[in-house]
Amino acid sequence: MPKAAAAKTSAQPTSYEAALQELEQLIAHIESGQLPLEQMLTGYQRAAELLAYCRGKLDAVQEQVKVLDEGTLSPWTQD
């Protein structure tokens, strides 16, 4: 991963899907074993940021579902 790419990717992801895609690409680069040590460390740090972002998004959605389940949604029944 060139330095320009590392600087470009340090921004907040635009969506969960974009973060997940970037994370998958980073993992592939890291696992390839072809990166210099410094770039591997930078990639690992970015991957940790993306993972935290994705977990935060998933937690937020899970909380929204809990709120809906606890009051405004009623069980669906087939007639």
One Martini backbone bead per residue (centre of mass of N, CA, C, O) as a GRO file, in nm:
protein
   79
    1MET     BB    1   0.090   0.040   0.029
    2PRO     BB    2   0.095   0.344  -0.044
    3LYS     BB    3   0.113   0.647   0.102
    4ALA     BB    4  -0.127   0.774  -0.050
    5ALA     BB    5  -0.329   0.551   0.031
    6ALA     BB    6  -0.307   0.588   0.336
    7ALA     BB    7  -0.405   0.883   0.340
    8LYS     BB    8  -0.680   0.833   0.197
    9THR     BB    9  -0.786   0.599   0.415
   10SER     BB   10  -0.809   0.780   0.692
   11ALA     BB   11  -1.088   0.821   0.648
   12GLN     BB   12  -1.405   0.815   0.686
   13PRO     BB   13  -1.638   0.621   0.608
   14THR     BB   14  -1.940   0.623   0.415
   15SER     BB   15  -1.985   0.312   0.495
   16TYR     BB   16  -2.016  -0.005   0.581
   17GLU     BB   17  -1.951  -0.127   0.302
   18ALA     BB   18  -1.689   0.035   0.254
   19ALA     BB   19  -1.542  -0.066   0.504
   20LEU     BB   20  -1.554  -0.368   0.440
   21GLN     BB   21  -1.403  -0.356   0.172
   22GLU     BB   22  -1.142  -0.231   0.281
   23LEU     BB   23  -1.085  -0.451   0.488
   24GLU     BB   24  -1.058  -0.687   0.288
   25GLN     BB   25  -0.819  -0.563   0.131
   26LEU     BB   26  -0.623  -0.538   0.367
   27ILE     BB   27  -0.613  -0.835   0.443
   28ALA     BB   28  -0.500  -0.933   0.174
   29HIS     BB   29  -0.236  -0.769   0.189
   30ILE     BB   30  -0.132  -0.879   0.458
   31GLU     BB   31  -0.152  -1.192   0.385
   32SER     BB   32   0.053  -1.190   0.142
   33GLY     BB   33   0.350  -1.080   0.246
   34GLN     BB   34   0.438  -0.814   0.045
   35LEU     BB   35   0.479  -0.617   0.271
   36PRO     BB   36   0.616  -0.397   0.435
   37LEU     BB   37   0.628  -0.348   0.764
   38GLU     BB   38   0.516  -0.056   0.774
   39GLN     BB   39   0.265  -0.113   0.593
   40MET     BB   40   0.149  -0.333   0.771
   41LEU     BB   41   0.101  -0.156   1.019
   42THR     BB   42  -0.082   0.050   0.882
   43GLY     BB   43  -0.294  -0.158   0.792
   44TYR     BB   44  -0.365  -0.258   1.075
   45GLN     BB   45  -0.464   0.011   1.188
   46ARG     BB   46  -0.688   0.053   0.980
   47ALA     BB   47  -0.839  -0.209   1.037
   48ALA     BB   48  -0.912  -0.134   1.329
   49GLU     BB   49  -1.083   0.112   1.254
   50LEU     BB   50  -1.287  -0.036   1.071
   51LEU     BB   51  -1.385  -0.237   1.280
   52ALA     BB   52  -1.497  -0.027   1.476
   53TYR     BB   53  -1.698   0.097   1.280
   54CYS     BB   54  -1.862  -0.160   1.220
   55ARG     BB   55  -1.942  -0.222   1.512
   56GLY     BB   56  -2.092   0.044   1.559
   57LYS     BB   57  -2.307   0.003   1.342
   58LEU     BB   58  -2.418  -0.267   1.447
   59ASP     BB   59  -2.497  -0.166   1.728
   60ALA     BB   60  -2.699   0.049   1.632
   61VAL     BB   61  -2.890  -0.146   1.489
   62GLN     BB   62  -2.948  -0.328   1.731
   63GLU     BB   63  -3.081  -0.104   1.901
   64GLN     BB   64  -3.310  -0.042   1.704
   65VAL     BB   65  -3.436  -0.323   1.712
   66LYS     BB   66  -3.497  -0.328   2.012
   67VAL     BB   67  -3.692  -0.091   2.011
   68LEU     BB   68  -3.893  -0.217   1.815
   69ASP     BB   69  -3.944  -0.483   1.981
   70GLU     BB   70  -4.045  -0.320   2.258
   71GLY     BB   71  -4.313  -0.157   2.097
   72THR     BB   72  -4.378  -0.113   1.769
   73LEU     BB   73  -4.377  -0.416   1.736
   74SER     BB   74  -4.554  -0.685   1.612
   75PRO     BB   75  -4.635  -0.984   1.569
   76TRP     BB   76  -4.631  -1.202   1.312
   77THR     BB   77  -4.920  -1.333   1.146
   78GLN     BB   78  -5.080  -1.590   1.005
   79ASP     BB   79  -5.398  -1.643   0.839
   0.00000   0.00000   0.00000
